[in-house]
Amino acid sequence: LIFMRSYLVWFVHLHLDFRVPEFESLCATYNIEYELGDMDPLSPFMIVKLPSDEAATLVVKRSILIRGIYEIWGDAKDYVEIEDKLNTFVEENKEMINTKYGTENEWSFKIKVEGFGRKYTAEQQKEIMLRFGFMDILQIGKVDLSKPDIIFWIIEEIGENQSKETLPKRVMFARQISLGNRTLIDHFNVKKRDYIGTTSMDSALSLIIANMAKALPGKLIIDPFTGTGSLLVTCSHFGAITMGGDVDPRVLRGKGGKNVMSNFKQYKVEDKCAGLIINDNSNLRVWREGELFDAIVGDPPYGVRAGAKKVGKRVKKNKKEKTPNPSTFETPHVPQCIPYHMEDVLVDLVVFAARTLLLGGRLVYWLPTTDEYKESDVPLHPCLKVLSNSEQTLSGHFRRRLITMEKICSFDPAIHNIDMYEYNKSEYESKPAHSNFAMKYTGDARRDEEVRNKPQ
């Protein structure tokens, strides 16, 4: 049996739906056992159980949505109770405290005072610190504000939009284990990137997707909707070998001397790029049979800024076909493209994952939707299970959801070559909320997929 220790996780109060899934994915990435405590969705704090400080550090140092993780010494409803809780902790952990913080050891510390829902002046911080003068351990260590051995935290939870007179509903005293890796957000800031497009992914969300995909050295990850490569460079940052595909060769080739590879070079991960291909994701026959990838990540085109397209022939009504001219056969051919329905895009993506993911591999992708979303909108496959489904509000009643799926059994053509539309037929057979998303989002009837696909 592994002995589990309790830790306080302080999440960033952003992307609330993504916080716990990212933590669980990072634990899975490093094969770390964990137990989750209860969490109030309006609070950024959660108690978790992990095997050790080293395990806690490994998880949190890579997290984008965790501010820090702490060894909890006292957790109380007010300052009267926190004194009792701390005295109890010291008594129950006397041997450990004497070993680490006894008079025979030279150690330094500093105390930080922060709160959720409140900022403090230097005078207020000092006043709060003095409340903990009863702790003998603080009389033993040496105060060092620049390079302390230990950082203790006094944390008050007040809540959002509270008055200055509101008393904290929770007071905690904790030892800092590790802080999250929020500095990576600025490192991958899209505004500082060499090559971007209208659909380049926000850096924080790109990093979260890399964590959900369990990107690690030696893993092979593909993005079938590469665009400018936002998801690939963050996966490569964590050591994964990455591949990209896109139906639009102009995006991959770039312009003005800049292209997708410029971004790989900017972040010094060009050695992690296995290649970029012009790829029509509706045609799965181009891939050899078998399990290839550790993860598939993607932000399928919604048709709002960049329309989804696949190779096909535009049919024009009452127009005769031209007879092929043999003299032009050696001229490079750029195939025609036709609109690619969002329902078809997602179904093909899920089938691609079922066929090509390694067992235990992950599919992580964005599903555009509205507030009319229902669970049956997510296309399923018997080879995959949904691990998490996290919603991000866009504007008005529009949303997008980050879907994370895991491959649970190998693809058997004799069993799993199924009719996906029949398999995913909902109880009421209604269209999913992402159907005709571009027209719904823009209000432009010209974006109506059903009209655009009719012969002209």
N, C-alpha and C positions, 0 to 999 in steps of 0.2 A: 504493500500500500504506500502511496505517495502522500507525505504529510503536506497539507495545503495551508497556506497562510493567508490572512485577510489583508487586502490592500484597498485604499481609496483611489478610485479613478476620477479625475476631474476632466470632463469632456469640454471641448469648445462648444459654446452655445450657438452653433450653426449646423445646418444640414442634420437636423435632429434625427431624422429617419435612418441616417447612414451610420450613426456612431457605433452602436452595438454590433451591426454586421461587420464593420471594418475591424473592430477589436477581435471578434470571433475568427475572422479570416486570417488575421495575423497570428493568432494562437495556432490555427490549423497549418499555417505556413511553416512554423517552427516546431510542429508536433508537441505543443505544450498543452497539458491538461489544465482545465479551468472550470470554475463554477461562477455563475452570474448571480448576483443578488437582485433584489427588487430595485426598480428605478422609476421615479416619478418623471414623466415626460417633460414637465416644466422645470426640472432640476438638472444641472449638469453633473451631479455626483452619483456614483454607484460603487457599492462595495463588491469586490470580486475576490475569488480565492485562486491563488497561483502557487506553484511549488516553491519558488525562491525569489530573492531579489534579482538574481541573474535572469530568470525567466521574465520577470516583470520589465526589466530594462530592455531585453531583446525585443519584446512586443512594442513597448511604448516609444522607443527611440526611432521607430520607423513610422509611427502613426501620424496622420495628418489631423485627425479629429480629437486627439487626446492632448490636453494641455500638460498634464503630468500625472504620475502615479506615486503614491505615498504609503508608507507603513503607518497605519492608523494607531495612535496611542490613546486617543480619547475622542469620543463622538457623543455629544450630549445636546439636550434641548436648550440649555442656558449655562451661564458661568458658574452657578452653584453646583450643578450636576457634573460639569466637566472636571472640577477639582476631585470629586469622588472617583470619577472614571479614571483619571490619570493616576491617582494613588493606588487604585486597584491594579492597573496595568503594571506599574513599577513593582508592586508586591509580587504579582504573578510571574514577572519576568526578571526577578532579582538577579539570578545567575548571569543572564545575558547582559543586563545593564552593568553589573559590576565588572564583567569581563571587558566590555567595550568602552564603558564610560566611567570606570572607577578612578580613584585617585592615583593609582599606579600608572595610568596611561595619560599621555599628553595628547589632548585633542581639542580642536577648535570648532566653533559653531557660529551661526548667525540665525536670527529669527526674522521671518517675513510675515507680514500681516496683510491679508487680502480678503476680499469678500465677493460673493456673487450678488450683484444688485447694489453695490455701494463702493465708493472710493473714499480713501482716508487721507487726511493731512498727516504730516510727520508727527504732530502733537497727538493726534488721535491714535496713531500706531503705537507711540510710546506708552500711552495710557493703557492700551489693550495688553501690551507686553508685560506691564507691571502687575497685571492681574495674575500672572503665572510665577510670581516671586516665591510661592510656596514650594516650587520644584527644586529639591536639593541638587539634582543633576545639573541644573543650570549654573550653580555656584561652583561646580568643579571644572567645567570646561572653560576654555579661553575664548573670548569674543574675537572673531576675525571677520570683518565685513568684506574683504577682498577675495581670499581663497580659503574659506572654511572647510574643514573636513566633513561637517554635517550641516545641513540646512533644515531647520525646524520651521513648520508653517502653522500659523494660527489662522483658521479659515472660518469666516462667518457666512452663513447662508441667509440672506434677507429676502431674495426674490426680485423679480423684475417690477419696475414701475411702482416702487414703494416710497413712502415719504421718509424724510430724514429722521423722523421720530420713531419709525418702526423698529422694534427690537428684533434681533436675529432669532429665527426659528430653529437654528442649529448652529452649534459651535464645535469646531474640530481642532485637535492638536495632532500634528503628524510629522513624520520624518520623510524628507524628499528622497525618492529612489531614483527617478529619472524624469526628464521632461520630453515632450513630444517633438516631432521634427517639422515644426511649422515654417522654419526658415527655407525649406525646399520650395514652398509656394512662391516666394519671391525669386528664387533661383530659376524656376521654370516659367516665370511671368511671361505671358504671351506678348505683352507690349515690348519686351526686350528681345524677342525671338527674331532670327534672321528671316525666316520664311513663314508667313501666316496667310490665312484665307478668311473668308466670311464665316466659316463654320469651325475655326480652330477652337479646340476644347480648352476651357478654363483650367489653369494649372492645378488648382486644388483638387478638382474633380478628376483630372487625369491621373494624379497621384493616388487618389482613393481607388480608382479602377485598377491600377497596377497592384495595389494591396489586395483588392478583392480577387484578382486573378492569381495571387500567390506567386508573383514574379520573383525568381531567384536565379542565381548563376546556374547555367546549364539547362534551364527550361527553354522550350521553343514556343513562342507566342506569335500569333498572326492577327492582324487587323484587316479584314476584307474590305473595309471602307476607309482606307488610310487617310485620304485628304492630305493635309500638310504634316501628318505624322505625330500629332500631339500625344496620342496614347502609346505609340511605339517608343518615343524617346524616354518617357517616364518608366516604362517597363524595362528598357535597356539600362537605365540608371541603376536599377536594382540587380543588374547582372544578367538578365534574360537575353537570349538570342531572339531577334525579332524579324518578322517578315511582314511585308505590306502589299496590299493589292487595291486597285481602284479601276473602275470601268473607264474613267476619264484620263487619257494619257497626258493631257495638258497639265493636270494638277501634279502629276508625278514629275514631269519634266521641268516644271516651274517657269519662271520668267526673270528677266534682268540678271541672269547669272545665278539666281537663287532657286533652290528646289528642296525637296524633302531631305536629301542628303546633307544640305547645308545645316539643317537643324541637328542632325546626328553629329556633325563635325563641331558645331557650336558647343554641344554638351560633352564632347570628347568620348562619344560612344559609337563612333562609326564602325569600330571593329565588332560591334554587337549586331549590326544590320546584316542579315543573311541574304537580303535582296528585296527588290520591289518589282511587282509584276502588274501588267495590265490584265485585270481579272473581272470577268462577268460572273457574279456570285449566283446567278440563276442557272448557270451551267456547271453542275457538280462533276460532270464526266471528265473534266480536265485534271482532276486529282486522282492519283492512284488509289486503289483500294487499300484500306488499312488505317491504323491509328497513328497519327503523325504529331499532333500538337498537345502541349501541356495546357494551353489556354487559348481561347479565341476572345478577343475584345473588339468592341465596335460601337460606333455611333452612326447607325444607318441614316441616310439622308431622308429628311422628312418632307422635302419638296417645298419648304418655305423659302430658304435662300438657294439651296442647291437641290434640284429635283432628282429623285431616284430614277435611274435608267438602266436598261439591259439591252444587250445586242438583239436586234430584231429588224424586221422590215416594215416600214410604214406603208400601210395599204391605202391607196387613193382610189376613190370610187370612179368607175367608168373611165379608167385610164389604162391603155394597153401597155403590156410589159415590153420593155426594150429588148431586142435581140442582142445577146452578148457579142462584143467585138473582140475576136481573138487577138488582135494586135495590141490590146490594152491589158492582157492577162499578166504581163510581167510588171505592170505598174503597182506600187504598194497600194494596198486596199485598206481604207478606213471604213469599218462596218457601220451601218446605220444603227441608231439606238432608238428605242421606244420607251414610253413611260413604264415604270415598274411599280405596281401597286404596293402600298405599304404592307398590306396583309401578306402579299407574296414575298416581299423582302424578308419579313420576319420568319415566315414558315421555312423559306429556303435556308436562312441562317441557322435555325434550330436543326434542320436535317443535316446541314454541313457539320454542325457540332457533333451530332449523334454519330456520324460516319467517321469523322477524322480526329476527334479528341481521344487521348489516351484515357484509360480507366482512371477515374478520380480527377480528370482534367476539368477545367471550368470554362463556361461561356458567360461572359459579362457584357451586357449591351444595354443601350438606352431604348426605352419604349416610349414614343410620344403618345400623349393621351389627353383626356379632359377630365373634368370632375364627374363625368358619367362613366368613368372606368369601372369595370367589374372584373373579378378574378378570372373569369373565363376568357378575357381578352388576351391573356398570355398563352401563346402557342406551346403545347406540351408535346413530349415524345417519350415513349416507354423507356428509352435509354438514359433519360435525364430527369433529375429532380430539382425543384426550385429550392434554393437555400435562403435567398433573401429577395425582397421586393421593396425598394426604398423610393419614396416619392419626393420630388423636388417641384415646388410651385414655380411656374413661369410668370404668366401674367393673366389676369382675369380668371377664367375657369380652365385655363390650359395648364397641363402638368407634363412632366416626363418621369419615368420610373427606371431606376437602375435594377435590372433583373440579373441575378446571379444563379446559374444552374451548374450542377455537377453531374458528370457522367457516372452512372451507377452500374452499367452492364455493357459488355461489348456488343457492337452492332452485328447482327446476324441477318444477312440479306434475305434469308428464307422466312424470317419472322418479322423483321423491322422495316421492310419496304412497304410502308403503309400509306393509305390515303390520309394525309395530314388534315385535310379539311373535314373528312368524315370523323376522324379520331378526336378532333377538337370542336366538334359540333356542340354548341351550347344548348342548354335546356330550352331556351326560347328561340334559338336560331337567329338571334339579332346580330347586326353587324357590330364589330368591336368599336370602341371609342376612337381608336386611331385610324379607322377607315376614313379616307378622304381628308386627312389631317390638314394638308396644305390649304385646301379651300376653306375649311373651318377656321383656320388661324388667320388667314388673310382676308376672308370674306370676298375673295375674287372668284366669280363663277368660272372664269377661264381656267382655274386650277382644278376643276372637277375632273377626276380621273376617269369616270365613266364616260363623260363626253369626249375627253381627249383621246380615248382609245377606240372611238367609233370611226369607221372609214370616212374619209373626207369626200 
